[in-house]
């Protein structure tokens, strides 16, 4: 992204380079807090890449000293009707969260600094998460007298288990990057100064995965929590057989046997 794109006042910036789409929250003065304009801009960015066959990885990140502080409390404080304001913000945000989950390509959250409230919810909703060493996490909803949103009640117990999820959500203690990694909230840790470089390397690695297989794996794992073993076995059979007829499978097998790197075309 160019500096001009940052200066144009858009709360969310979309940048596509080759097969990688980067969505950057762009309200650094508020720690990228979510207001109505941000929610709508995030949804618009996702609608712009939805169905794009060339996108093989999506990266979420925040500009400035932190990934995201959560909802913009000043927006709710100014609103004549806080309940109505909340509904107006959460409707596009939840549409965006659902869209992120349904994207066939993996979504990577690259986080640094404070990751709180809705920011932590978005990070947990990504398929992979890489965090700078100085990152701090706090779900924070209980601190302001409200319950969870942006899929936190769905993702948190799946990542850490129900008992630990209760602790994190109810007590709202701050969690450091090392502890987040230990709990499974984060996949990878990076020194603060190399987060961008390591995020890019991870995104490139993901973008080189076989896209049809990656989409099937993402869908199967997400569905596994509400399916029976037999349903999963049936899906695995159907998906494996379907992918066995693709050019990517043929290329993967040939590359393995010839001891060379595969080049997957997504067909």
MOQUIZI-V91885 format. One record per residue. PSI is psi as a letter, one per 40 degrees, with the letter a starting at -180 (999 if undefined). OMEGA is omega as a letter, one per 40 degrees, with the letter a starting at -180 (NA if undefined). D_FIRST is the distance of its C-alpha to the first C-alpha in Angstrom with 2 decimals. Layout:
psi={PSI:PSI}
omega={OMEGA:OMEGA}
d_first={D_FIRST:D_FIRST}
This chain:
psi={i:i:d:d:d:d:e:e:e:h:e:h:h:h:h:h:h:b:e:h:h:h:h:h:h:f:g:d:e:e:f:f:i:h:a:d:d:d:d:d:d:d:d:d:d:d:d:d:e:h:e:h:e:e:h:e:i:h:h:h:i:i:i:a:e:i:d:h:e:a:i:h:d:d:d:d:d:d:h:d:h:d:d:d:d:d:d:d:d:d:d:d:d:d:d:d:d:d:d:d:d:e:h:d:i:i:h:h:h:h:i:i:a:h:h:i:b:d:d:d:d:d:d:d:e:i:d:i:h:h:i:i:d:e:i:i:h:h:d:e:d:d:d:e:f:i:a:i:a:f:e:d:e:d:d:d:d:d:d:e:i:d:d:d:d:d:d:d:d:d:d:f:i:h:h:i:d:d:d:d:d:d:e:e:d:h:d:i:i:i:i:d:e:e:d:d:d:d:d:d:d:d:d:d:d:d:e:e:i:h:d:d:d:d:d:d:d:d:d:d:d:d:e:d:d:e:i:i:d:d:d:d:d:d:d:d:d:d:d:d:d:d:d:e:e:i:d:d:d:d:d:d:d:d:d:d:d:e:f:i:h:i:h:h:e:f:999}
omega={i:i:i:i:i:a:a:i:i:a:i:i:i:i:i:i:a:a:a:i:i:i:a:i:a:i:a:a:i:a:i:i:a:i:a:a:i:i:i:a:i:i:i:i:i:i:a:a:a:i:i:a:a:a:a:i:i:i:i:i:a:i:i:a:i:i:i:i:a:a:i:a:i:i:i:a:a:a:i:a:a:a:i:i:i:i:a:i:a:a:i:i:a:i:i:i:i:a:i:a:a:i:i:a:i:i:a:i:i:a:i:i:i:i:a:i:i:i:i:i:i:i:i:a:i:i:i:i:i:a:i:a:a:a:i:a:i:a:i:a:a:a:a:i:i:a:a:i:i:i:a:a:i:a:a:i:i:a:a:a:a:a:i:i:i:i:a:a:a:a:i:i:i:a:i:a:a:i:i:i:a:a:a:i:a:i:a:i:i:i:a:a:a:a:a:a:a:i:i:i:i:i:i:i:i:a:i:i:i:a:i:i:i:i:i:i:i:a:a:a:i:a:a:a:a:i:i:i:a:i:i:i:i:i:i:i:a:a:a:i:i:a:i:i:a:i:i:i:i:i:i:i:a:a:i:a:a:i:i:i:i:i:a:a:a:i:NA}
d_first={0.00:3.73:6.65:8.16:6.41:7.55:10.76:11.74:13.53:12.44:13.72:11.65:8.17:8.30:6.21:9.02:9.65:13.41:15.17:12.81:11.23:9.21:10.29:9.46:12.20:11.44:14.96:15.31:18.52:20.19:18.93:17.00:20.44:20.96:22.47:23.22:20.08:17.95:20.31:20.16:16.38:16.31:19.10:17.51:14.40:17.02:19.20:16.56:16.55:20.20:22.36:19.74:21.73:19.05:17.07:18.71:16.77:14.83:13.28:13.66:12.49:12.76:11.26:14.07:17.41:17.91:16.83:18.97:22.34:23.49:24.75:24.66:28.35:28.49:27.70:30.74:32.81:32.43:33.15:36.78:36.91:34.87:35.88:34.69:31.38:30.93:31.71:29.26:26.35:27.51:28.15:24.52:23.49:26.22:25.39:21.85:23.47:25.87:23.24:21.40:24.83:25.64:22.62:24.23:21.50:21.20:18.90:17.82:17.51:15.99:17.67:18.55:20.71:22.58:22.44:25.01:26.53:24.29:21.54:24.12:25.14:21.72:21.51:25.05:24.32:21.78:23.47:22.41:21.36:20.33:20.86:20.73:24.31:24.46:23.28:25.89:26.65:28.92:29.64:31.15:32.37:36.04:35.49:34.78:37.51:35.70:35.24:32.33:29.71:26.65:28.80:29.66:33.36:32.80:30.49:31.91:35.49:34.32:32.35:34.92:38.14:39.82:41.58:38.57:36.46:39.16:38.93:35.16:35.14:38.34:38.29:34.60:34.79:31.73:30.87:29.38:27.08:30.08:32.14:29.37:29.18:32.97:33.16:30.74:28.06:25.70:25.75:24.26:24.09:21.97:22.46:20.13:18.82:18.07:16.68:13.15:15.01:17.56:15.34:13.71:17.32:18.59:16.14:17.11:20.69:20.60:19.09:22.09:24.58:26.85:25.16:28.52:30.02:27.06:27.21:30.96:30.82:28.39:30.64:33.82:32.93:31.81:35.01:37.30:37.90:39.74:41.40:44.64:44.97:46.55:43.71:41.23:43.52:43.81:40.04:39.68:42.39:40.91:37.37:38.61:40.89:38.23:35.76:38.66:38.83:35.26:34.17:31.87:34.96:36.85:34.12:33.86:37.63:37.91:35.22:37.00:40.38:39.23:37.32:34.03:30.46:30.10:27.71:27.31:26.71:26.86:30.24}
